[in-house]
Amino acid sequence: MPNFAYTARDNKGAAVQGEIEAHSEDLVADQLLRSGITPIRITPVKVVAGRRKGRALQLSRPTVSLDEMAMLARQLRSLSKAGVPILRGLQGLADTTSNPTLADALTDVHRQLQGGRELHAALALHPKVFSALFIALVRVGENTGRLDDAFAHLADYLEVEKRTRERVTAALRYPMVVLFAILVALVIMNIWVIPTFAQAFARYNTELPLMTRILVGSSELFVAHWPEMLVAVLLGVFGFRAWVRTRRGGLTWSAFLLRAPLIGGIVRKATLGRFAQSLALTIRSGVPLVQGLSVVAGVVDNAYVSAQVQSMRSGIEKGDSVFRTAAATGLFTPLVLQMLAVGEETGALDQLLGETAEHYQAEVEFELKRLADAIEPILITVIGALVAVLALGVFLPLWDLSSAARGG
């Protein structure tokens, strides 16, 4: 669909400029007139090259964090509640935000609103900044005249999501640091330490112990072929990422994460907690259940769970109940299924979904504490095994040589 640049006058006679995406100039003029703006000049704009250039420039731009999105929702809620026009509020937020990606998105949304586009439609033009849930709730808020409530719900949801991710990051920080330290130690040993000992042992022309020969062989292999190893690792990483981006690969990997050792329970409960919280929020905001499931399927951040949510939506469209469609997925525990059944019977599905989300959040916190307790002995065992291998490989030949010297 082509873009049209326009120059117009608003109802106060002030000059207005912007761009609108439409099929023809007549449709642009009709849209402007319906929004109370009198068009003066409308010209088509060629944007293909500009968009490509913009995409290239955005590769190095920062992403928008959950903190920034939660703060934006809070600010928009305050502006809406205070009666500040959304156009003025968006321009002020775009001028004051420190994130250039968010500032550009808000500036474009402001320009689209000037062109007569609805707020949710303008936000939908920036899917990398505004999620499907954000757009859906804004749309409901526009239709019901309760934008301030929609922004308040979004801010609460984003803050809970941020706290959950922070807990997961904090739990994984210690083992990741330890694993990185082990990797660095192995590289240093293979490049500098073991070759030095190998040169010293070579002077005596004696047969080295098996463990020492293994260490020396692995060190020589690493030193001689580290570029090939690095290329292989990079190819493996990029190949894996490309495979995960495919539909089949994404479903397979997402399903594996739900049952992976140590972290599978945490991923499963965190994902289902996100599902329950998102669905409760959409229902509470007035989004129809079927549409809410479609929105939630796009924000659960797990392809397998998303596919199961879509199957729930299909079942409900055919007249099935939430309880039966949820049970058919095999994702939920009997306790959660019982809460869904009670919520559906009593008409308090959003309330019980919110309680389900709280239940999963508590479970995630408990599992994260157990994860730290489970990973620590594993790391200690790995470090102990590496130290034992290195000690045996380095000191066994030294003991043999010292014994031979005393015997001589």
Secondary structure, DSSP 8 states (H G I E B T S, - for coil): --EEEEEEE-TTS-EEEEEEE-SSHHHHHHHHHHTT-EEEEEEEE--HHHHHHHHHHHTTS----HHHHHHHHHHHHHHHHTT--HHHHHHHHHHH-S-HHHHHHHHHHHHHHHTT--HHHHHHT-TTTS-HHHHHHHHHHHHHT-HHHHHHHHHHHHHHHHHHHHHHHHHHHHHHHHHHHHHHHHHHIIIIIHHHHHHHHHTTT----HHHHHHHHHHHHHHHHHHHHHHHHHHHHHHHHHHHHSHHHHHHHHHHHHH-TTTHHHHHHHHHHHHHHHHHHHHHTT--HHHHHHHHHTTSS-HHHHHHHHHHHHHHHTT--HHHHHHHHT-S-HHHHHHHHHHHHHT-HHHHHHHHHHHHHHHHHHHHHHHHHHHHHHHHHHHHHHHHHHHHHHHHHHHHHHHHHHH-
